Amino acid sequence: MRRVRFRHVSGPSGEITAIATSVLAVFAIVTAIYAVRAFRKQSKEVSDQARMLEVQSEQLDEQRKLTNLQTPVLELRAAELRESLDERKREAEQRERDAEQRRRAQASQVFMWEEHHAHDPRIGSTLRELRGAYPTAYAYAKNTSDQPVYEAGPLDVPAAIRRHCQRPAASSLASAGGSAPDPGPRRYRPRARLE
């Protein structure tokens, strides 16, 4: 076996190597210190995040419990709202039925009738001879209720009344022997009175 001998090298290159090794050792120590600090800081952040997750988990559990407690109350409130809406609808329908009954009761106290005349009774005999006698119909309406009549429209005049109130044609008067006055346009003029 052969022996290996180490020789101590002296000189400037040996010193430079020793200084470089010392500097590297110092940097290694500083790096280790910063690595330990960074590890501690990171582990603290991880533990803080774990605590936050636990708090959030507890909050979610509390919210679930609260939601479970509120669900029956909200269902009860929804049922009450549905019942209230149904009741309002029934009340509105009842009001409409009552109003219709009141209208019908009042309408049964409003009377209408007609009078037919061979000529207009307001015109004297002299004017009747000059203008001719034309059939006249009067329509009357009488309200015997305590309330006024609302939504009153024009009277519905049956065809029989319209035919009765038309002026006779000029040819029929001429054939009867006499001069026929100009009857003018044929139209129905209803005369209605509300008492």
LOGUVO-203432 format. One record per residue (C-alpha): residue in three letters; x, y, z. Coordinates in steps of 0.25 Angstrom, whole numbers, plus 5000, padded with zeros to 4 digits. Layout:
LOGUVO-203432
ALAXYZ;...
END
This chain:
LOGUVO-203432
MET500050005000;ARG500450134997;ARG500350255006;VAL499850385001;ARG500450505008;PHE499850635008;ARG500650755007;HIS500350885013;VAL500350985002;SER500751125006;GLY500651244998;PRO499751344992;SER498851244985;GLY498651164998;GLU498151295005;ILE497251334994;THR496551194995;ALA496451205010;ILE495851345009;ALA494851294998;THR494451175006;SER494251265019;VAL493351365010;LEU492551245005;ALA492351195019;VAL491851335023;PHE490851335012;ALA490451195014;ILE490151235029;VAL489351365025;THR488551285014;ALA488251175025;ILE487751285034;TYR486851345024;ALA486351215020;VAL485951185034;ARG485251315035;ALA484451295022;PHE484051155026;ARG483551215040;LYS482751325033;GLN482151225023;SER481751125033;LYS481151245041;GLU480351285029;VAL479951135026;SER479451125041;ASP478651265039;GLN478051215027;ALA477651085034;ARG477051165045;MET476251255035;LEU475751125028;GLU475251075042;VAL474551205045;GLN473851205031;SER473451065033;GLU472851105046;GLN472151215040;LEU471551125029;ASP471051035039;GLU470351145047;GLN469751195034;ARG469251055030;LYS468651045044;LEU467951185042;THR467451145029;ASN466851015034;LEU466151105045;GLN465651205035;THR465151105025;PRO463851065032;VAL463651215036;LEU463751255021;GLU462851145017;LEU461851185027;ARG461951325022;ALA461751285007;ALA460551205011;GLU459951325018;LEU460251415006;ARG459551314997;GLU458351315007;SER458351465007;LEU458351474992;ASP457251374991;GLU456351445001;ARG456551584994;LYS456151514981;ARG454951464988;GLU454651594994;ALA454751664980;GLU453851564974;GLN452851584985;ARG452951734983;GLU452651724968;ARG451451634971;ASP450951724981;ALA451151844972;GLU450451764961;GLN449251734970;ARG449151884974;ARG449151924959;ARG448051824956;ALA447251864969;GLN447352014964;ALA447051974950;SER445751904954;GLN445352044959;VAL445552114946;PHE444352104937;MET444252134922;TRP443052144914;GLU442552194900;GLU441452274895;HIS441052274880;HIS440252384874;ALA439652404860;HIS440252544860;ASP441152624869;PRO440152674880;ARG441052804882;ILE440652854868;GLY439352924866;SER438352884856;THR438653004846;LEU440152974846;ARG439852824845;GLU439052854832;LEU440152934826;ARG441252834830;GLY440452714830;ALA440152614841;TYR441252514844;PRO441252404854;THR442052434866;ALA442552344877;TYR443052394891;ALA443952304900;TYR443952334915;ALA444852284926;LYS444552304941;ASN445552274952;THR444752234965;SER446052204973;ASP446752294983;GLN448052294974;PRO448352354961;VAL448452274948;TYR449852254944;GLU450352204930;ALA449052234923;GLY449152214909;PRO448252254897;LEU446952174896;ASP446952054888;VAL445752084878;PRO445151964872;ALA444851954857;ALA443351964859;ILE443452104866;ARG444352144855;ARG443452104844;HIS442252164851;CYS442952304852;GLN443352314838;ARG442752414829;PRO441852374818;ALA442352374804;ALA442052484795;SER441452394784;SER440452334794;LEU439952474798;ALA439852524783;SER439052394779;ALA438052434791;GLY437752554783;GLY438452684788;SER439752744787;ALA440752674796;PRO441652764804;ASP443152724803;PRO443352634814;GLY444852654815;PRO445752544819;ARG445252424826;ARG445852414839;TYR445452374853;ARG445552474864;PRO445252414877;ARG444752504888;ALA445152454902;ARG444852514915;LEU445452464928;GLU444552494940;
END
